[in-house]
Amino acid sequence: MAQAPLGALRVFEAAARHGSFSRAADELCVTQSAVSHQIRGLEAWLGSPLFERQGNRATLLPHAETLAQALTRSLADIENACRQARRAGGPPTLTIAAIPSVAVCWLIPRLGEFRALAPATEVRLVYAFHGQPIEFRDVDVAIVFGADPPDPVGAVVERFLPGATAPVCAPHLGIGRSATCVEMVRAGLLHDSDATGWRAWLEAEGEPHALIPGPVFEDFNLLRVAALAGQGVALCPLAIVADDLREGRLVQLSERTIRSDSAYYVVIRDHGSLASSSVVRLFRDWLLSTEAGRRRHVNHAEPTI
C-alpha cells in the first residue's frame, strides 16, 4: 500500500476540527476548492467517503470522526515534539492562555510566586477568550470558564476555581451585608455584557420584577473597576474577587449565589505535555496547590464580626 497522503490528512483534520471547509482553508492559507480537492483525493486513497454530503452541507461519517480524533492527537504529539526540539539547549518556556478576569484578578497578582519557583523559565501570558477555542499548538496551559468542563481531544482538564457569583459593591456605598434587593436596586445595578446575570439572581431571590436598567460593561475587568469605584452593585464570581473581598475593597452583599454549577478549568494541551514537560507539571501543581491553600485558609479563618 502506498504511503498515507500526509498533506491530505492534515487538511482533513483541519476541516473536521473546524466543521467547515472554508475555516480549514483560512487556517491553512489555501482556497476552499483546494481543501475539497485534497479531501476527495484522501477519500479515493481510503476507498470510502469521509463525509455525508447533502447539498452544500458535509457531515462527518462515524469512521471519519474516529480518524479525525486520532489525527488531532497525533498532530498535537508532533507539534509538542517539534516545540521541545526547538527549545533544546535554550531556557524552558511556558505559554499560558487565561481568560481576562482570571489573568488580571487572580493569576498576575500571584505569578511572582511561580516565577520564584522556576526563575529560569520564560513565561508568556496571553488572553483566552470565552467561547473561542484555544489554539493549543501555541499554548501549554489554558484557564477557561464554563458551565461544563471543556473537552478538547487528548487534553487534560481539571477543575480549578468555583464559579459561584454573588452581588458585591464598594464599602463606601454604605450598604451592609445581607442587603435587601431594594437597597441594591437603589444603589444601581451594574451589568456584565447584558442583564442576564442580574435577572437570574433576582429570580432566585424571588424578586423577578426588581430589575432596572444600568450601565453595561463588555468585559468583566471593566465591571470590576466600576464596582471598586462605587458606581453600583455588580455580580462577580467570588473566587475571582476573593482578594478584593479579603482586603476590604469590595463587600459581599448576600449569600445568594448563581452559577454555582459553573467553574474555571485548567486545560493542559495533552497527556504528553503533563508527563514530559517538567515546567508544565510544575505550573499545574503550583496552580492547584495555591488554590487549595487559599480554600483551607478561608475554611479555617476566624469569623469576623
N, C-alpha and C positions, 0 to 999 in steps of 0.2 A: 504493500500500500504506500502511495506517495505520502511524503511528509505533510502534516497538517498545515493549512494556509494560515500562518500566524497573523498576517495583516488582516485577513478577513475575520478571524476570530476576535481580534481587538475591536474591529468595527462593530461586530455583532454584540460584544459585551457592552459597548457604549450605548448602542440602540436599546438593548434590553434594560440596562440600568436606568436610562432616562425615560423609557417607554415612548420614545419618539425618534424617528429617523432624522428629523430636522435638528433637534437638540444634539443628537450624536454628531451630526455634521458640523454644528457650531463648535463643539468641543474639540473635534479632530481637525478643524480648519479645512474641510473639504466640502464639496457640494452634496446636496441631498441625493442627487442621482448617483453620485459615486458611492454613497452608503448603500443604496438599493442594489447597485451592481455588485458590490462586494458580498452582500448577504445572499444574493441569488447564486453567486459563484460558490459560496460556502454550502448552500443547500444542495447544489449539484454535486459537490465533493462528498457530502454526507449521504447523498442519495435519499434524502427525505426533507420535507418542508420544516421550517422553524416557526413560521407564523401562519395563523389562520387569517386570510385576507378577505375582508368584506368591504367592497368599495374602496374608500381611502383609508380605512382602518386596518391595522395589522395587530393581532393579538398573539402573544407567545403561546405555543403549544406546551403541554406538560413536560415533555422531554427537553424542550428548548429552555424552560425555566431551570431545570437541573443543570444543563450545560452552562447557562449564564452564571449561576451561582458559583459553580466550580471555577469558571474563568475569572470572576471577580476576586475570589480568594487567591487564585494563582497569580494574577497580575499584581495584587497587593503584596504578595510574598516577593515577587520580582522587584517591585518598587522599593520595598524595605531593604532587600539585599543590595540594591544599587545605592540607596541612601547611605548604608553602612560602608559600602566600598568607597564612596566619595568622601566620607568623613574620615576614612582611615588615615591615621597619622596626625589628624587635626584635633582640636578640642571637641568634646562631646557637645551636642546641641539638642535643644528641646523646644519644639514649637507647640504652643498651647492655644487653642481656639476656645474662647469663652464668650457667652452672651454678655452684652454690655453691663447689665446690672451686677452680675457676678464678678466681672472683671474689675469694675470701678469700686464696688462696695465691699467685696469680700476678698478677692484674690490679691489685688495690688497692695492693699494695706498689710498683707501677710507675706508677700513674695520675698521680702528680705530674709525671712526665716529659712525659706527653701534655698535661697542663694548662699546662705551661710553654710548649709549642709552640703552644697555642691558648688563651691566657689569657682571651679574650673569650667563649669557648664555655661554655654551661651544660651540664654533664654530668650525666646521670641514669643511675644503675646499678641495675638490677633483676635479680631471680633468673630464670633459665630452669630449668625442672625436667626432669630426664631422662625421656624417653618422652612428654612432653607437647608438643603443637605450639606453636610461637611465634606470638603474635598480632602479625604484622608491621605491622598498622595503627598500633600504638603503639610499635614498636621499629624503630630504624635498623639496628643490627648485633646479631647474636647469636653467642655462642660455646657450642657444644654438643659432646657426645661421642657416638661411635657406632662400631659395627663396620664400617659402610659410610657413605659420605657421605650426608647428608640431601639430599632432592631437592624442596624446596618449589618450586611453579610460579613461574618467572620470576626466582628468586633467584640470586645469585652465591655459589658455595660454594668455599672454598679450605681446603686442609689447613693446620693451624696448629701443633699440638703432637703428638708421638707418644704413643701410649697404653701403651707397654711398661711393665709393672708387675713389681716385684720386692719381696722382703722387706726391711724396714728396722726399726731399733729405736734407742732412745736409747743413746748410747755408755756411759753409766754402768751398763748391764746387764752389761757385761764380755764381750759376745760379739764376737769379732773377725770380720774379713772372711773370706769363704769358710767361714762357719759350717756345721756339719753340720745335717741335719734333726733329729737327736736334741737338739742344743743349742737349736734354735729351739723345738721342742716343749716342752722343759724350761722355757724362759723363758715360755711361754704364747703361744698364737695369738690374735690379735685379728681379729674378723670384720667385714667391711663388708656390712651387710644380711643376709648369710647365709654359709654355709660354701662356697659355690660357688667363690669365688676360690682359697681355700686347697686345696680338693680338686683343682682343675685344676693348681695349681702343684706339689703333691706328686706327682700322677700324672706330670707332665712330668719330675720329678726321680727317678722310679722308686720312690717311696715312697707308694703309694696307701693304705696302711693306717696311716699315721702320724697321720692327722687326729684331733685331740682337741677336745672342746668348749671354748669360750672365750667371753668377752663379745662381744655383737653390738651394733654401732653403726649406727643407721639413716641416718647422714649421714657423708660422708667427713670433714668437718671435725671431727666428734666422734672418729672413728677416729684422725685425725692427732694430736689433743690427747692421746689416751690413749697413743699411741706416744711422743710427746715426754715424757710424764710417766713413762715407763719401765714401763708396765703390761704390756708384752709386745711381740711381733713382729707387725707389720702389713704387709699387701701394699699398696703405694702406687704410683701412677703416678710414674715417676722424673721426668718433666718437671714435674709439679705440686709435688713436694717438692725440686726442684733447689736452691732457696735453703737449705733445711734441711740438705741433704747438703753443700753447699759450705761452709756456715758451721759445720758440725760438730754441729748439733743432732740429726741423725739419721745413722746409718751404714747403708750398703747391705751386706747380708749375703751376697749371691750374685749372680752374673752371669746366673743362670737367670731368664728373664722369661716372662710370659704376656701375652696381649692385644697382642702386637706388631703385629697387623694392624689394631687399632683406632686411632682418632686423635681429636683435638679439632679441630673445624672452625669457621672463621669463615663466617657466613652473612650476606650483605648483602641487604636486602629485595628489591631488583630492580636491573636494569641501569641504570635511570633514576637511582636514588639514587647509584650509584657514579659515573655520568657527570656528573650535575648538581650534586651536593652536595659542595662543597669540604671541609666538615667530615668527612663520611663518608669521603671519599677520603683525607684526611689521617690519620684514625684507622686506617684499613685499612693504609696504607703504614707508619705508625709501628708498629703491632702486629706486622706480619710482619717488618719490619726489626729490631725489637727481639729477636725470637726468633731470627732468622738470626744476629744478632750474638752472642747467647748461645751458639749452637751452634759458631760459629767460635772463641769463647773456650775452650769445652770441648775442641774438637778440637785446639787448639794449646797447651793448657796443659801445663806440665811435669809429668811423672809424679810422684806422691807416694809416699813410702815408708811 
